Amino acid sequence: MRYKEMAAFKGKPFPFKHAWAILQTFDKWKLRDQETAPKKSAMLRMDDSEDEEKERNLGKPEGTKKGKQRVKMEGEASSLREKMEQMMKAREELTRKTLETKILITEKKKEVKLAQVEAKCEEAKRKADLEDRMIKVKEAKVWKELMVEEKEHMMMSKKDMDEEQLQWWKDYKEDIAERKRIFRGASSTFRGDNPMSGGDDGGVDDSNGDA
């Protein structure tokens, strides 16, 4: 009955009967039963007084304390919004700079790779030029040795040679001429041209016989 008389519950049925069946035998609750229950009319008057207070304050200017609190809360909210906006702008700027940095790094890697390829090409070309010069030097050296050998052979006197010696002299001359032709052909094939002079075998004329 006391529960139903409370204004906040508006006559709703008591939902804790199962608990009350046990607790009602305890001294604590026996003492509470002896207390005077607040009258429903008094509770209603309290609710009415609160509503009247709200209606009276409606439209009135806020007090100094409330005004300060409201201004403070609005300032904090505004400051929070500004901070959030600054954080978003900072994040966008960081994202943009990160993307630009990645692009620069990618371009730099391409430049470095291209430079490495060009450097390798230059190194290969330099080695090829060096090998070509070395080959030319070796060719010149071999050709010079052949020419010296041929000259020395052609300068030999045949006056005192017998038939066998004279035949050896002729065979050796042909051997030198053959080696010159082989060397000239190999050089022409490798270089694509004929670096040696003359269309003949470069030999010394022996028409005078003993020259």
PyMOL CGO cylinders between C-alpha atoms (Angstrom):
from pymol import cmd
from pymol.cgo import CYLINDER

trace = [
    CYLINDER, 0.00, 0.00, 0.00, 2.83, 2.42, 0.78, 0.3, 1, 1, 1, 1, 1, 1,
    CYLINDER, 2.83, 2.42, 0.78, 4.37, 1.61, -2.58, 0.3, 1, 1, 1, 1, 1, 1,
    CYLINDER, 4.37, 1.61, -2.58, 1.13, 2.41, -4.39, 0.3, 1, 1, 1, 1, 1, 1,
    CYLINDER, 1.13, 2.41, -4.39, 0.78, 5.72, -2.51, 0.3, 1, 1, 1, 1, 1, 1,
    CYLINDER, 0.78, 5.72, -2.51, 4.16, 6.99, -3.79, 0.3, 1, 1, 1, 1, 1, 1,
    CYLINDER, 4.16, 6.99, -3.79, 3.60, 9.51, -6.56, 0.3, 1, 1, 1, 1, 1, 1,
    CYLINDER, 3.60, 9.51, -6.56, 6.50, 8.25, -8.67, 0.3, 1, 1, 1, 1, 1, 1,
    CYLINDER, 6.50, 8.25, -8.67, 4.90, 4.85, -9.16, 0.3, 1, 1, 1, 1, 1, 1,
    CYLINDER, 4.90, 4.85, -9.16, 1.39, 6.08, -9.98, 0.3, 1, 1, 1, 1, 1, 1,
    CYLINDER, 1.39, 6.08, -9.98, -0.49, 3.17, -8.42, 0.3, 1, 1, 1, 1, 1, 1,
    CYLINDER, -0.49, 3.17, -8.42, 1.48, 0.46, -10.16, 0.3, 1, 1, 1, 1, 1, 1,
    CYLINDER, 1.48, 0.46, -10.16, 1.33, -3.00, -8.51, 0.3, 1, 1, 1, 1, 1, 1,
    CYLINDER, 1.33, -3.00, -8.51, 4.14, -3.86, -6.11, 0.3, 1, 1, 1, 1, 1, 1,
    CYLINDER, 4.14, -3.86, -6.11, 6.63, -6.08, -8.06, 0.3, 1, 1, 1, 1, 1, 1,
    CYLINDER, 6.63, -6.08, -8.06, 8.57, -7.50, -5.09, 0.3, 1, 1, 1, 1, 1, 1,
    CYLINDER, 8.57, -7.50, -5.09, 5.98, -9.57, -3.27, 0.3, 1, 1, 1, 1, 1, 1,
    CYLINDER, 5.98, -9.57, -3.27, 8.23, -12.62, -3.26, 0.3, 1, 1, 1, 1, 1, 1,
    CYLINDER, 8.23, -12.62, -3.26, 10.91, -10.61, -1.46, 0.3, 1, 1, 1, 1, 1, 1,
    CYLINDER, 10.91, -10.61, -1.46, 8.44, -9.01, 0.93, 0.3, 1, 1, 1, 1, 1, 1,
    CYLINDER, 8.44, -9.01, 0.93, 7.14, -12.40, 1.99, 0.3, 1, 1, 1, 1, 1, 1,
    CYLINDER, 7.14, -12.40, 1.99, 10.58, -13.04, 3.49, 0.3, 1, 1, 1, 1, 1, 1,
    CYLINDER, 10.58, -13.04, 3.49, 11.68, -9.57, 4.64, 0.3, 1, 1, 1, 1, 1, 1,
    CYLINDER, 11.68, -9.57, 4.64, 8.49, -8.57, 6.42, 0.3, 1, 1, 1, 1, 1, 1,
    CYLINDER, 8.49, -8.57, 6.42, 9.44, -10.79, 9.39, 0.3, 1, 1, 1, 1, 1, 1,
    CYLINDER, 9.44, -10.79, 9.39, 12.71, -8.92, 10.00, 0.3, 1, 1, 1, 1, 1, 1,
    CYLINDER, 12.71, -8.92, 10.00, 12.88, -6.21, 12.73, 0.3, 1, 1, 1, 1, 1, 1,
    CYLINDER, 12.88, -6.21, 12.73, 14.16, -3.64, 10.27, 0.3, 1, 1, 1, 1, 1, 1,
    CYLINDER, 14.16, -3.64, 10.27, 11.07, -3.81, 8.17, 0.3, 1, 1, 1, 1, 1, 1,
    CYLINDER, 11.07, -3.81, 8.17, 8.78, -4.01, 11.20, 0.3, 1, 1, 1, 1, 1, 1,
    CYLINDER, 8.78, -4.01, 11.20, 10.20, -0.64, 12.33, 0.3, 1, 1, 1, 1, 1, 1,
    CYLINDER, 10.20, -0.64, 12.33, 9.73, 0.83, 8.87, 0.3, 1, 1, 1, 1, 1, 1,
    CYLINDER, 9.73, 0.83, 8.87, 6.08, -0.22, 8.97, 0.3, 1, 1, 1, 1, 1, 1,
    CYLINDER, 6.08, -0.22, 8.97, 5.63, 1.92, 12.06, 0.3, 1, 1, 1, 1, 1, 1,
    CYLINDER, 5.63, 1.92, 12.06, 6.86, 5.02, 10.21, 0.3, 1, 1, 1, 1, 1, 1,
    CYLINDER, 6.86, 5.02, 10.21, 4.30, 7.36, 8.85, 0.3, 1, 1, 1, 1, 1, 1,
    CYLINDER, 4.30, 7.36, 8.85, 4.06, 7.04, 5.11, 0.3, 1, 1, 1, 1, 1, 1,
    CYLINDER, 4.06, 7.04, 5.11, 4.26, 10.28, 3.18, 0.3, 1, 1, 1, 1, 1, 1,
    CYLINDER, 4.26, 10.28, 3.18, 0.92, 11.40, 2.02, 0.3, 1, 1, 1, 1, 1, 1,
    CYLINDER, 0.92, 11.40, 2.02, 0.16, 11.31, -1.61, 0.3, 1, 1, 1, 1, 1, 1,
    CYLINDER, 0.16, 11.31, -1.61, -1.03, 14.89, -1.55, 0.3, 1, 1, 1, 1, 1, 1,
    CYLINDER, -1.03, 14.89, -1.55, 2.30, 16.05, -0.11, 0.3, 1, 1, 1, 1, 1, 1,
    CYLINDER, 2.30, 16.05, -0.11, 4.19, 14.25, -2.84, 0.3, 1, 1, 1, 1, 1, 1,
    CYLINDER, 4.19, 14.25, -2.84, 1.99, 15.81, -5.46, 0.3, 1, 1, 1, 1, 1, 1,
    CYLINDER, 1.99, 15.81, -5.46, 2.58, 19.27, -3.96, 0.3, 1, 1, 1, 1, 1, 1,
    CYLINDER, 2.58, 19.27, -3.96, 6.34, 18.71, -4.16, 0.3, 1, 1, 1, 1, 1, 1,
    CYLINDER, 6.34, 18.71, -4.16, 6.09, 17.76, -7.84, 0.3, 1, 1, 1, 1, 1, 1,
    CYLINDER, 6.09, 17.76, -7.84, 3.87, 20.79, -8.51, 0.3, 1, 1, 1, 1, 1, 1,
    CYLINDER, 3.87, 20.79, -8.51, 6.31, 23.14, -6.75, 0.3, 1, 1, 1, 1, 1, 1,
    CYLINDER, 6.31, 23.14, -6.75, 9.17, 21.88, -8.92, 0.3, 1, 1, 1, 1, 1, 1,
    CYLINDER, 9.17, 21.88, -8.92, 7.15, 22.41, -12.11, 0.3, 1, 1, 1, 1, 1, 1,
    CYLINDER, 7.15, 22.41, -12.11, 6.15, 25.91, -10.98, 0.3, 1, 1, 1, 1, 1, 1,
    CYLINDER, 6.15, 25.91, -10.98, 9.82, 26.71, -10.25, 0.3, 1, 1, 1, 1, 1, 1,
    CYLINDER, 9.82, 26.71, -10.25, 10.79, 25.67, -13.78, 0.3, 1, 1, 1, 1, 1, 1,
    CYLINDER, 10.79, 25.67, -13.78, 7.98, 27.74, -15.30, 0.3, 1, 1, 1, 1, 1, 1,
    CYLINDER, 7.98, 27.74, -15.30, 8.96, 30.80, -13.23, 0.3, 1, 1, 1, 1, 1, 1,
    CYLINDER, 8.96, 30.80, -13.23, 12.61, 30.51, -14.33, 0.3, 1, 1, 1, 1, 1, 1,
    CYLINDER, 12.61, 30.51, -14.33, 11.66, 30.00, -17.97, 0.3, 1, 1, 1, 1, 1, 1,
    CYLINDER, 11.66, 30.00, -17.97, 12.72, 33.06, -20.00, 0.3, 1, 1, 1, 1, 1, 1,
    CYLINDER, 12.72, 33.06, -20.00, 14.71, 34.60, -17.15, 0.3, 1, 1, 1, 1, 1, 1,
    CYLINDER, 14.71, 34.60, -17.15, 18.37, 35.48, -17.79, 0.3, 1, 1, 1, 1, 1, 1,
    CYLINDER, 18.37, 35.48, -17.79, 20.87, 32.93, -16.57, 0.3, 1, 1, 1, 1, 1, 1,
    CYLINDER, 20.87, 32.93, -16.57, 22.67, 33.53, -13.34, 0.3, 1, 1, 1, 1, 1, 1,
    CYLINDER, 22.67, 33.53, -13.34, 26.34, 34.50, -13.27, 0.3, 1, 1, 1, 1, 1, 1,
    CYLINDER, 26.34, 34.50, -13.27, 27.50, 31.02, -12.37, 0.3, 1, 1, 1, 1, 1, 1,
    CYLINDER, 27.50, 31.02, -12.37, 25.36, 29.27, -14.98, 0.3, 1, 1, 1, 1, 1, 1,
    CYLINDER, 25.36, 29.27, -14.98, 26.32, 31.80, -17.62, 0.3, 1, 1, 1, 1, 1, 1,
    CYLINDER, 26.32, 31.80, -17.62, 29.99, 31.28, -16.92, 0.3, 1, 1, 1, 1, 1, 1,
    CYLINDER, 29.99, 31.28, -16.92, 29.57, 27.52, -17.09, 0.3, 1, 1, 1, 1, 1, 1,
    CYLINDER, 29.57, 27.52, -17.09, 27.72, 27.77, -20.39, 0.3, 1, 1, 1, 1, 1, 1,
    CYLINDER, 27.72, 27.77, -20.39, 30.35, 30.08, -21.88, 0.3, 1, 1, 1, 1, 1, 1,
    CYLINDER, 30.35, 30.08, -21.88, 33.08, 27.79, -20.63, 0.3, 1, 1, 1, 1, 1, 1,
    CYLINDER, 33.08, 27.79, -20.63, 31.44, 24.72, -22.15, 0.3, 1, 1, 1, 1, 1, 1,
    CYLINDER, 31.44, 24.72, -22.15, 30.88, 26.49, -25.46, 0.3, 1, 1, 1, 1, 1, 1,
    CYLINDER, 30.88, 26.49, -25.46, 34.51, 27.65, -25.48, 0.3, 1, 1, 1, 1, 1, 1,
    CYLINDER, 34.51, 27.65, -25.48, 35.75, 24.15, -24.75, 0.3, 1, 1, 1, 1, 1, 1,
    CYLINDER, 35.75, 24.15, -24.75, 33.56, 22.73, -27.52, 0.3, 1, 1, 1, 1, 1, 1,
    CYLINDER, 33.56, 22.73, -27.52, 34.83, 25.37, -29.97, 0.3, 1, 1, 1, 1, 1, 1,
    CYLINDER, 34.83, 25.37, -29.97, 38.44, 24.71, -28.96, 0.3, 1, 1, 1, 1, 1, 1,
    CYLINDER, 38.44, 24.71, -28.96, 37.88, 20.98, -29.39, 0.3, 1, 1, 1, 1, 1, 1,
    CYLINDER, 37.88, 20.98, -29.39, 36.45, 21.52, -32.88, 0.3, 1, 1, 1, 1, 1, 1,
    CYLINDER, 36.45, 21.52, -32.88, 39.44, 23.68, -33.83, 0.3, 1, 1, 1, 1, 1, 1,
    CYLINDER, 39.44, 23.68, -33.83, 41.85, 21.04, -32.54, 0.3, 1, 1, 1, 1, 1, 1,
    CYLINDER, 41.85, 21.04, -32.54, 40.06, 18.33, -34.50, 0.3, 1, 1, 1, 1, 1, 1,
    CYLINDER, 40.06, 18.33, -34.50, 40.21, 20.45, -37.66, 0.3, 1, 1, 1, 1, 1, 1,
    CYLINDER, 40.21, 20.45, -37.66, 43.92, 21.11, -37.10, 0.3, 1, 1, 1, 1, 1, 1,
    CYLINDER, 43.92, 21.11, -37.10, 44.53, 17.39, -36.58, 0.3, 1, 1, 1, 1, 1, 1,
    CYLINDER, 44.53, 17.39, -36.58, 42.69, 16.55, -39.79, 0.3, 1, 1, 1, 1, 1, 1,
    CYLINDER, 42.69, 16.55, -39.79, 44.64, 19.18, -41.75, 0.3, 1, 1, 1, 1, 1, 1,
    CYLINDER, 44.64, 19.18, -41.75, 47.91, 17.94, -40.24, 0.3, 1, 1, 1, 1, 1, 1,
    CYLINDER, 47.91, 17.94, -40.24, 47.05, 14.36, -41.19, 0.3, 1, 1, 1, 1, 1, 1,
    CYLINDER, 47.05, 14.36, -41.19, 46.16, 15.41, -44.75, 0.3, 1, 1, 1, 1, 1, 1,
    CYLINDER, 46.16, 15.41, -44.75, 49.41, 17.36, -45.03, 0.3, 1, 1, 1, 1, 1, 1,
    CYLINDER, 49.41, 17.36, -45.03, 51.39, 14.39, -43.71, 0.3, 1, 1, 1, 1, 1, 1,
    CYLINDER, 51.39, 14.39, -43.71, 49.68, 12.07, -46.19, 0.3, 1, 1, 1, 1, 1, 1,
    CYLINDER, 49.68, 12.07, -46.19, 50.45, 14.45, -49.06, 0.3, 1, 1, 1, 1, 1, 1,
    CYLINDER, 50.45, 14.45, -49.06, 54.10, 14.81, -48.07, 0.3, 1, 1, 1, 1, 1, 1,
    CYLINDER, 54.10, 14.81, -48.07, 54.44, 11.04, -47.65, 0.3, 1, 1, 1, 1, 1, 1,
    CYLINDER, 54.44, 11.04, -47.65, 53.05, 10.49, -51.15, 0.3, 1, 1, 1, 1, 1, 1,
    CYLINDER, 53.05, 10.49, -51.15, 55.37, 13.14, -52.61, 0.3, 1, 1, 1, 1, 1, 1,
    CYLINDER, 55.37, 13.14, -52.61, 58.33, 11.55, -50.83, 0.3, 1, 1, 1, 1, 1, 1,
    CYLINDER, 58.33, 11.55, -50.83, 57.44, 8.11, -52.22, 0.3, 1, 1, 1, 1, 1, 1,
    CYLINDER, 57.44, 8.11, -52.22, 57.20, 9.58, -55.73, 0.3, 1, 1, 1, 1, 1, 1,
    CYLINDER, 57.20, 9.58, -55.73, 60.59, 11.29, -55.35, 0.3, 1, 1, 1, 1, 1, 1,
    CYLINDER, 60.59, 11.29, -55.35, 62.18, 8.09, -54.04, 0.3, 1, 1, 1, 1, 1, 1,
    CYLINDER, 62.18, 8.09, -54.04, 60.75, 6.11, -56.96, 0.3, 1, 1, 1, 1, 1, 1,
    CYLINDER, 60.75, 6.11, -56.96, 62.02, 8.67, -59.47, 0.3, 1, 1, 1, 1, 1, 1,
    CYLINDER, 62.02, 8.67, -59.47, 65.41, 8.75, -57.74, 0.3, 1, 1, 1, 1, 1, 1,
    CYLINDER, 65.41, 8.75, -57.74, 65.63, 4.96, -57.90, 0.3, 1, 1, 1, 1, 1, 1,
    CYLINDER, 65.63, 4.96, -57.90, 64.86, 5.11, -61.63, 0.3, 1, 1, 1, 1, 1, 1,
    CYLINDER, 64.86, 5.11, -61.63, 67.56, 7.75, -62.13, 0.3, 1, 1, 1, 1, 1, 1,
    CYLINDER, 67.56, 7.75, -62.13, 70.08, 5.71, -60.15, 0.3, 1, 1, 1, 1, 1, 1,
    CYLINDER, 70.08, 5.71, -60.15, 69.20, 2.55, -62.06, 0.3, 1, 1, 1, 1, 1, 1,
    CYLINDER, 69.20, 2.55, -62.06, 69.50, 4.39, -65.39, 0.3, 1, 1, 1, 1, 1, 1,
    CYLINDER, 69.50, 4.39, -65.39, 72.84, 5.85, -64.30, 0.3, 1, 1, 1, 1, 1, 1,
    CYLINDER, 72.84, 5.85, -64.30, 74.05, 2.37, -63.33, 0.3, 1, 1, 1, 1, 1, 1,
    CYLINDER, 74.05, 2.37, -63.33, 73.01, 0.98, -66.72, 0.3, 1, 1, 1, 1, 1, 1,
    CYLINDER, 73.01, 0.98, -66.72, 74.75, 3.85, -68.51, 0.3, 1, 1, 1, 1, 1, 1,
    CYLINDER, 74.75, 3.85, -68.51, 77.86, 3.36, -66.38, 0.3, 1, 1, 1, 1, 1, 1,
    CYLINDER, 77.86, 3.36, -66.38, 77.90, -0.36, -67.23, 0.3, 1, 1, 1, 1, 1, 1,
    CYLINDER, 77.90, -0.36, -67.23, 77.52, 0.45, -70.93, 0.3, 1, 1, 1, 1, 1, 1,
    CYLINDER, 77.52, 0.45, -70.93, 80.38, 2.95, -70.74, 0.3, 1, 1, 1, 1, 1, 1,
    CYLINDER, 80.38, 2.95, -70.74, 82.52, 0.40, -68.90, 0.3, 1, 1, 1, 1, 1, 1,
    CYLINDER, 82.52, 0.40, -68.90, 81.75, -2.27, -71.50, 0.3, 1, 1, 1, 1, 1, 1,
    CYLINDER, 81.75, -2.27, -71.50, 82.55, 0.18, -74.28, 0.3, 1, 1, 1, 1, 1, 1,
    CYLINDER, 82.55, 0.18, -74.28, 85.80, 1.18, -72.59, 0.3, 1, 1, 1, 1, 1, 1,
    CYLINDER, 85.80, 1.18, -72.59, 86.81, -2.46, -72.21, 0.3, 1, 1, 1, 1, 1, 1,
    CYLINDER, 86.81, -2.46, -72.21, 85.90, -3.15, -75.83, 0.3, 1, 1, 1, 1, 1, 1,
    CYLINDER, 85.90, -3.15, -75.83, 88.00, -0.18, -76.98, 0.3, 1, 1, 1, 1, 1, 1,
    CYLINDER, 88.00, -0.18, -76.98, 90.88, -1.34, -74.82, 0.3, 1, 1, 1, 1, 1, 1,
    CYLINDER, 90.88, -1.34, -74.82, 90.65, -4.87, -76.18, 0.3, 1, 1, 1, 1, 1, 1,
    CYLINDER, 90.65, -4.87, -76.18, 90.49, -3.48, -79.72, 0.3, 1, 1, 1, 1, 1, 1,
    CYLINDER, 90.49, -3.48, -79.72, 93.63, -1.42, -79.12, 0.3, 1, 1, 1, 1, 1, 1,
    CYLINDER, 93.63, -1.42, -79.12, 95.40, -4.42, -77.63, 0.3, 1, 1, 1, 1, 1, 1,
    CYLINDER, 95.40, -4.42, -77.63, 94.42, -6.52, -80.63, 0.3, 1, 1, 1, 1, 1, 1,
    CYLINDER, 94.42, -6.52, -80.63, 95.73, -3.83, -82.96, 0.3, 1, 1, 1, 1, 1, 1,
    CYLINDER, 95.73, -3.83, -82.96, 99.01, -3.75, -81.05, 0.3, 1, 1, 1, 1, 1, 1,
    CYLINDER, 99.01, -3.75, -81.05, 99.31, -7.54, -81.23, 0.3, 1, 1, 1, 1, 1, 1,
    CYLINDER, 99.31, -7.54, -81.23, 98.45, -7.50, -84.94, 0.3, 1, 1, 1, 1, 1, 1,
    CYLINDER, 98.45, -7.50, -84.94, 101.05, -4.85, -85.60, 0.3, 1, 1, 1, 1, 1, 1,
    CYLINDER, 101.05, -4.85, -85.60, 103.61, -6.81, -83.59, 0.3, 1, 1, 1, 1, 1, 1,
    CYLINDER, 103.61, -6.81, -83.59, 102.88, -10.07, -85.44, 0.3, 1, 1, 1, 1, 1, 1,
    CYLINDER, 102.88, -10.07, -85.44, 102.88, -8.29, -88.81, 0.3, 1, 1, 1, 1, 1, 1,
    CYLINDER, 102.88, -8.29, -88.81, 106.16, -6.61, -88.01, 0.3, 1, 1, 1, 1, 1, 1,
    CYLINDER, 106.16, -6.61, -88.01, 107.73, -9.92, -87.03, 0.3, 1, 1, 1, 1, 1, 1,
    CYLINDER, 107.73, -9.92, -87.03, 106.54, -11.46, -90.30, 0.3, 1, 1, 1, 1, 1, 1,
    CYLINDER, 106.54, -11.46, -90.30, 107.91, -8.57, -92.31, 0.3, 1, 1, 1, 1, 1, 1,
    CYLINDER, 107.91, -8.57, -92.31, 111.26, -8.77, -90.53, 0.3, 1, 1, 1, 1, 1, 1,
    CYLINDER, 111.26, -8.77, -90.53, 111.38, -12.52, -91.03, 0.3, 1, 1, 1, 1, 1, 1,
    CYLINDER, 111.38, -12.52, -91.03, 110.52, -12.11, -94.70, 0.3, 1, 1, 1, 1, 1, 1,
    CYLINDER, 110.52, -12.11, -94.70, 113.09, -9.37, -95.19, 0.3, 1, 1, 1, 1, 1, 1,
    CYLINDER, 113.09, -9.37, -95.19, 115.82, -11.40, -93.54, 0.3, 1, 1, 1, 1, 1, 1,
    CYLINDER, 115.82, -11.40, -93.54, 114.91, -14.40, -95.68, 0.3, 1, 1, 1, 1, 1, 1,
    CYLINDER, 114.91, -14.40, -95.68, 114.88, -12.38, -98.87, 0.3, 1, 1, 1, 1, 1, 1,
    CYLINDER, 114.88, -12.38, -98.87, 118.23, -10.82, -98.02, 0.3, 1, 1, 1, 1, 1, 1,
    CYLINDER, 118.23, -10.82, -98.02, 119.86, -14.24, -97.94, 0.3, 1, 1, 1, 1, 1, 1,
    CYLINDER, 119.86, -14.24, -97.94, 122.29, -14.84, -100.81, 0.3, 1, 1, 1, 1, 1, 1,
    CYLINDER, 122.29, -14.84, -100.81, 121.39, -17.72, -103.13, 0.3, 1, 1, 1, 1, 1, 1,
    CYLINDER, 121.39, -17.72, -103.13, 124.60, -17.61, -105.12, 0.3, 1, 1, 1, 1, 1, 1,
    CYLINDER, 124.60, -17.61, -105.12, 126.34, -20.41, -103.25, 0.3, 1, 1, 1, 1, 1, 1,
    CYLINDER, 126.34, -20.41, -103.25, 123.17, -22.50, -102.64, 0.3, 1, 1, 1, 1, 1, 1,
    CYLINDER, 123.17, -22.50, -102.64, 122.81, -25.92, -104.18, 0.3, 1, 1, 1, 1, 1, 1,
    CYLINDER, 122.81, -25.92, -104.18, 119.54, -27.23, -105.55, 0.3, 1, 1, 1, 1, 1, 1,
    CYLINDER, 119.54, -27.23, -105.55, 118.33, -28.56, -102.21, 0.3, 1, 1, 1, 1, 1, 1,
    CYLINDER, 118.33, -28.56, -102.21, 119.12, -25.32, -100.37, 0.3, 1, 1, 1, 1, 1, 1,
    CYLINDER, 119.12, -25.32, -100.37, 117.52, -23.27, -103.10, 0.3, 1, 1, 1, 1, 1, 1,
    CYLINDER, 117.52, -23.27, -103.10, 114.38, -25.38, -102.88, 0.3, 1, 1, 1, 1, 1, 1,
    CYLINDER, 114.38, -25.38, -102.88, 114.31, -24.86, -99.11, 0.3, 1, 1, 1, 1, 1, 1,
    CYLINDER, 114.31, -24.86, -99.11, 114.67, -21.13, -99.66, 0.3, 1, 1, 1, 1, 1, 1,
    CYLINDER, 114.67, -21.13, -99.66, 111.68, -21.08, -102.02, 0.3, 1, 1, 1, 1, 1, 1,
    CYLINDER, 111.68, -21.08, -102.02, 109.54, -23.23, -99.68, 0.3, 1, 1, 1, 1, 1, 1,
    CYLINDER, 109.54, -23.23, -99.68, 110.36, -21.01, -96.74, 0.3, 1, 1, 1, 1, 1, 1,
    CYLINDER, 110.36, -21.01, -96.74, 109.44, -17.92, -98.77, 0.3, 1, 1, 1, 1, 1, 1,
    CYLINDER, 109.44, -17.92, -98.77, 106.09, -19.49, -99.67, 0.3, 1, 1, 1, 1, 1, 1,
    CYLINDER, 106.09, -19.49, -99.67, 105.53, -20.40, -96.03, 0.3, 1, 1, 1, 1, 1, 1,
    CYLINDER, 105.53, -20.40, -96.03, 106.05, -16.78, -94.96, 0.3, 1, 1, 1, 1, 1, 1,
    CYLINDER, 106.05, -16.78, -94.96, 103.73, -15.57, -97.73, 0.3, 1, 1, 1, 1, 1, 1,
    CYLINDER, 103.73, -15.57, -97.73, 101.07, -18.10, -96.66, 0.3, 1, 1, 1, 1, 1, 1,
    CYLINDER, 101.07, -18.10, -96.66, 101.27, -17.01, -93.03, 0.3, 1, 1, 1, 1, 1, 1,
    CYLINDER, 101.27, -17.01, -93.03, 100.88, -13.38, -94.14, 0.3, 1, 1, 1, 1, 1, 1,
    CYLINDER, 100.88, -13.38, -94.14, 97.77, -14.26, -96.15, 0.3, 1, 1, 1, 1, 1, 1,
    CYLINDER, 97.77, -14.26, -96.15, 96.27, -16.19, -93.22, 0.3, 1, 1, 1, 1, 1, 1,
    CYLINDER, 96.27, -16.19, -93.22, 97.02, -13.38, -90.80, 0.3, 1, 1, 1, 1, 1, 1,
    CYLINDER, 97.02, -13.38, -90.80, 95.60, -10.75, -93.16, 0.3, 1, 1, 1, 1, 1, 1,
    CYLINDER, 95.60, -10.75, -93.16, 92.41, -12.79, -93.67, 0.3, 1, 1, 1, 1, 1, 1,
    CYLINDER, 92.41, -12.79, -93.67, 91.93, -13.34, -89.94, 0.3, 1, 1, 1, 1, 1, 1,
    CYLINDER, 91.93, -13.34, -89.94, 92.42, -9.63, -89.23, 0.3, 1, 1, 1, 1, 1, 1,
    CYLINDER, 92.42, -9.63, -89.23, 90.00, -8.63, -91.99, 0.3, 1, 1, 1, 1, 1, 1,
    CYLINDER, 90.00, -8.63, -91.99, 87.34, -11.03, -90.71, 0.3, 1, 1, 1, 1, 1, 1,
    CYLINDER, 87.34, -11.03, -90.71, 87.67, -9.83, -87.13, 0.3, 1, 1, 1, 1, 1, 1,
    CYLINDER, 87.67, -9.83, -87.13, 87.87, -6.10, -87.92, 0.3, 1, 1, 1, 1, 1, 1,
    CYLINDER, 87.87, -6.10, -87.92, 85.65, -6.01, -91.01, 0.3, 1, 1, 1, 1, 1, 1,
    CYLINDER, 85.65, -6.01, -91.01, 88.33, -4.39, -93.13, 0.3, 1, 1, 1, 1, 1, 1,
    CYLINDER, 88.33, -4.39, -93.13, 91.89, -4.90, -94.24, 0.3, 1, 1, 1, 1, 1, 1,
    CYLINDER, 91.89, -4.90, -94.24, 94.31, -3.06, -91.96, 0.3, 1, 1, 1, 1, 1, 1,
    CYLINDER, 94.31, -3.06, -91.96, 97.36, -4.27, -93.86, 0.3, 1, 1, 1, 1, 1, 1,
    CYLINDER, 97.36, -4.27, -93.86, 98.63, -2.36, -96.82, 0.3, 1, 1, 1, 1, 1, 1,
    CYLINDER, 98.63, -2.36, -96.82, 98.89, -3.53, -100.38, 0.3, 1, 1, 1, 1, 1, 1,
    CYLINDER, 98.89, -3.53, -100.38, 97.05, -6.05, -102.48, 0.3, 1, 1, 1, 1, 1, 1,
    CYLINDER, 97.05, -6.05, -102.48, 100.00, -8.39, -102.78, 0.3, 1, 1, 1, 1, 1, 1,
    CYLINDER, 100.00, -8.39, -102.78, 101.66, -10.43, -100.08, 0.3, 1, 1, 1, 1, 1, 1,
    CYLINDER, 101.66, -10.43, -100.08, 103.96, -7.59, -99.04, 0.3, 1, 1, 1, 1, 1, 1,
    CYLINDER, 103.96, -7.59, -99.04, 107.03, -9.57, -100.00, 0.3, 1, 1, 1, 1, 1, 1,
    CYLINDER, 107.03, -9.57, -100.00, 110.29, -8.21, -101.27, 0.3, 1, 1, 1, 1, 1, 1,
    CYLINDER, 110.29, -8.21, -101.27, 110.92, -8.61, -104.99, 0.3, 1, 1, 1, 1, 1, 1,
    CYLINDER, 110.92, -8.61, -104.99, 113.61, -11.11, -105.68, 0.3, 1, 1, 1, 1, 1, 1,
    CYLINDER, 113.61, -11.11, -105.68, 113.70, -10.63, -109.44, 0.3, 1, 1, 1, 1, 1, 1,
    CYLINDER, 113.70, -10.63, -109.44, 117.40, -9.83, -109.35, 0.3, 1, 1, 1, 1, 1, 1,
    CYLINDER, 117.40, -9.83, -109.35, 118.00, -13.25, -107.85, 0.3, 1, 1, 1, 1, 1, 1,
    CYLINDER, 118.00, -13.25, -107.85, 120.79, -12.37, -105.39, 0.3, 1, 1, 1, 1, 1, 1,
    CYLINDER, 120.79, -12.37, -105.39, 119.19, -9.22, -103.93, 0.3, 1, 1, 1, 1, 1, 1,
]
cmd.load_cgo(trace, "trace")
